[in-house]
Amino acid sequence: MGDITTLLISCFTWLTLYFTLCLVNPRRSYEWHIRTVTTIHAITVILLGLYSVFVLGPWPFDLMGGKSSDFQTFVITVSLGYFLLDLSWCLYFRTEGPVMMLHHTLSIVGLSICFGIEMYGIEMVTTITGAEITNPLLQLRWFLKETKQYDTKLGDIVDVAFMVIFGVFRIVLGTMLLISCYMQDNTDWLTRFGGTCIYSIGWLFWISIVQYGFKRYRRRYGSKSSKSTTNGHLKSNSEANGVTGSEKDPGSEKIFCSEQGNGSLNGEINGNLTKRHVANGVKESASSTDLL
């Protein structure tokens, strides 16, 4: 079994970091701080995982199913401490949907098994690294939303980068890793079953991401195109009727003002919801736009 003391230190460290952030910056919501912890965990595990896979070895596509090394057990312990905190937070605030809760539960079960029997280290570390590599972008996306910078070019870049990296690592490389897991003689039924479960959840996330991206950008750029076409028709009609300069069609002016009014109203409503959300510190429910 892994070192219990190290696990307790891991839990205490992540918990202390979270409460420290809450005390230092009380103006931000609880969700802001837990997502900051999530980002730090993701970056930490990515660096540790890459070092484990590419420097210490072994190469996961060649050797799975063996005993965990001390460093692999350390990485697993660090990540298990974080997931225990994050699952507790989600349960306390009742924020996540069934898919995300299933993902967290399976992650903790898998990490606990690896921690308890000190096996499957290379598979688990590789899986954690591949799963967490998109997490910083996911959290950045949420931070951009909170600071009203999401509907910008930067938001578009983050969205596209997230979808591409998720598809490459979770779907393409994930498929290759799962096939390799089934092909290797050293892997047992537990390794294959656990890998299949995590891989299946990755596909659920991927389908939701693609659906969201398609709807969002079709609505966004499609509406811009339709507005441009409508404005062109209005301009042509105005010129045909001899209306120039400040002489605008009263009907179109009313429509424009009405649209502005609705936009302001929607903005005010969304602003109030955001303020209430920040004040209460409640995390949004997991959806296709919020995946771990």
C-alpha positions, 0 to 999 in steps of 0.5 A, spaced: 500 500 500 502 507 498 504 511 504 498 513 508 502 519 511 503 522 504 496 521 502 494 525 508 499 530 506 496 531 499 489 532 502 491 537 507 495 541 502 490 541 497 485 543 502 490 548 505 491 551 498 483 552 497 482 555 504 488 560 503 485 562 496 478 564 499 481 568 505 486 572 501 481 573 495 474 573 499 471 577 493 471 571 488 466 566 489 468 559 492 468 556 485 473 561 482 478 558 488 476 551 487 477 552 479 484 555 481 486 549 485 484 545 479 488 548 474 494 548 479 493 540 480 492 539 472 499 543 471 502 539 477 500 532 474 501 534 467 509 536 469 509 530 473 506 525 468 510 527 462 517 526 466 514 519 469 513 517 462 518 520 457 524 520 462 523 515 467 519 510 463 517 505 461 513 507 455 506 505 456 505 503 449 510 497 450 509 495 457 503 495 462 500 491 468 506 491 472 508 494 479 508 501 480 514 505 481 515 509 487 515 515 483 508 513 479 505 512 486 507 519 488 504 522 482 497 517 484 497 520 491 498 527 489 492 526 484 488 522 489 488 527 494 486 533 490 480 528 487 478 527 494 477 534 495 474 536 489 469 530 489 467 533 497 466 540 494 462 538 489 457 534 493 457 539 498 455 544 493 451 539 489 454 542 483 455 537 478 451 532 473 451 525 473 456 524 468 461 528 471 460 525 478 461 518 475 467 521 472 470 523 479 468 517 482 471 512 477 477 516 478 477 516 485 476 508 485 481 507 480 487 511 483 485 508 490 486 501 487 493 503 484 494 506 491 492 500 495 495 495 491 501 499 488 500 496 481 498 499 474 502 505 475 504 506 468 497 506 466 494 510 471 499 516 470 499 516 463 491 516 463 491 522 468 496 526 464 492 525 458 486 527 461 488 533 465 492 536 459 486 540 457 484 542 464 488 548 464 484 551 457 477 549 460 479 553 466 481 559 462 475 558 458 471 559 465 475 565 468 474 568 461 466 568 462 467 570 469 471 576 467 466 578 461 472 576 456 469 570 453 466 573 447 472 575 444 478 572 439 481 570 445 475 566 447 475 563 440 482 561 440 481 557 447 475 554 445 478 551 438 485 549 442 481 546 447 477 542 442 483 540 438 487 538 444 481 534 447 480 530 440 487 528 439 489 526 447 482 523 449 480 520 443 485 519 438 491 517 443 486 514 448 484 509 442 491 507 441 492 506 448 486 502 449 488 498 443 495 497 446 492 495 453 488 489 450 493 487 445 499 487 451 499 480 455 501 483 461 494 487 462 489 483 466 481 484 466 481 490 471 486 494 467 482 493 461 475 494 464 478 501 468 481 503 461 474 502 457 470 505 463 474 512 462 475 511 455 467 511 454 466 517 459 471 521 454 467 519 448 461 522 452 464 528 453 467 529 446 460 528 443 457 534 448 463 538 446 462 537 439 455 539 439 456 545 443 461 547 439 457 546 433 451 550 436 455 556 439 459 558 432 453 556 427 449 561 432 454 566 433 457 567 426 450 565 422 447 571 426 453 575 424 452 573 416 444 574 417 445 581 420 450 583 415 445 581 409 439 584 413 443 591 414 445 590 406 437 590 404 435 595 409 441 600 406 439 598 399 431 600 400 433 606 403 437 608 397 432 606 393 427 610 397 431 617 397 433 616 404 440 618 406 444 621 412 440 622 418 433 620 414 432 613 417 426 609 416 422 610 422 420 602 422 427 600 422 429 605 427 424 602 432 426 595 430 433 597 432 432 600 438 427 594 440 433 590 439 438 594 443 432 594 449 432 587 449 439 586 449 440 591 455 435 587 459 438 580 457 445 583 459 442 586 466 438 579 467 445 575 466 449 580 470 444 579 476 445 572 475 452 572 475 452 577 481 448 572 485 452 566 483 459 570 485 456 572 492 453 565 493 459 562 491 455 556 487 458 552 481 455 551 475 452 544 473 456 540 469 454 540 462 457 540 455 461 546 456 464 544 463 468 538 463 473 535 467 
